[in-house]
Amino acid sequence: MLNYNQQFLIDLAKMKMPFGKYKGYFLIDLPEQYLVWYRTKGFPKGKLGQQMQLIYELQLNGLEDIVRKIKQNYL
């Protein structure tokens, strides 16, 4: 049985961008400059914005491979 944090990371790894230039891209595969732009303009409200902000932080700290490995295992 998965705990909340594990399920959160799995959901993050499987989430795709629902609109815009990168519609259909996995959030973890969004270009860094796109996330930086959102960082300056403001992330969307709700869960999507929280996930994008986390992806931004992971990329900023070089930790995005954690989510990429999860993505490989669950897709």
C-alpha positions as CSV (number, residue, x, y, z in Angstrom):
1,M,0.0,0.0,0.0
2,L,1.3,3.4,-1.0
3,N,1.5,6.3,1.5
4,Y,0.4,9.8,0.7
5,N,3.9,11.1,-0.3
6,Q,4.5,8.2,-2.6
7,Q,1.1,8.6,-4.4
8,F,1.8,12.4,-4.6
9,L,5.1,11.8,-6.4
10,I,3.5,9.2,-8.7
11,D,0.7,11.7,-9.6
12,L,3.3,14.4,-10.2
13,A,5.3,12.1,-12.5
14,K,2.2,11.2,-14.5
15,M,0.8,14.8,-14.8
16,K,0.7,16.4,-18.2
17,M,0.3,20.1,-19.0
18,P,-3.4,20.6,-19.9
19,F,-3.0,23.8,-22.0
20,G,-0.7,26.1,-23.8
21,K,2.4,25.8,-25.9
22,Y,3.4,22.6,-24.1
23,K,0.0,21.0,-23.8
24,G,0.4,17.2,-23.5
25,Y,4.0,17.4,-22.2
26,F,4.7,15.7,-18.8
27,L,5.3,18.4,-16.3
28,I,8.7,17.0,-15.5
29,D,9.6,17.4,-19.2
30,L,8.7,21.1,-19.4
31,P,11.6,23.3,-20.3
32,E,13.2,25.2,-17.5
33,Q,12.7,28.6,-19.1
34,Y,8.9,27.9,-19.3
35,L,8.8,27.2,-15.6
36,V,10.9,30.3,-14.8
37,W,8.5,32.4,-16.8
38,Y,5.6,31.0,-14.7
39,R,7.7,31.7,-11.6
40,T,7.9,35.3,-12.5
41,K,4.3,35.7,-13.8
42,G,2.6,33.4,-11.2
43,F,1.8,29.7,-11.3
44,P,-1.8,28.7,-12.1
45,K,-4.1,28.3,-9.1
46,G,-4.8,24.9,-7.5
47,K,-3.1,21.6,-7.8
48,L,-1.6,22.2,-11.2
49,G,0.2,25.3,-10.0
50,Q,1.5,23.5,-6.9
51,Q,2.8,20.7,-9.1
52,M,4.5,23.1,-11.5
53,Q,6.1,25.0,-8.6
54,L,7.4,21.8,-7.2
55,I,8.8,20.8,-10.6
56,Y,10.5,24.2,-10.8
57,E,12.1,23.7,-7.4
58,L,13.2,20.2,-8.3
59,Q,14.8,21.4,-11.5
60,L,16.4,24.4,-9.7
61,N,18.0,21.9,-7.3
62,G,19.0,19.3,-9.8
63,L,16.5,16.7,-8.4
64,E,14.2,16.2,-11.4
65,D,15.7,12.7,-12.0
66,I,13.7,11.4,-9.0
67,V,10.5,12.2,-10.7
68,R,11.8,10.9,-14.1
69,K,12.6,7.5,-12.5
70,I,9.1,7.3,-11.1
71,K,7.7,8.2,-14.4
72,Q,9.6,5.4,-16.1
73,N,8.3,2.9,-13.5
74,Y,4.6,3.9,-13.7
75,L,4.0,4.6,-17.4
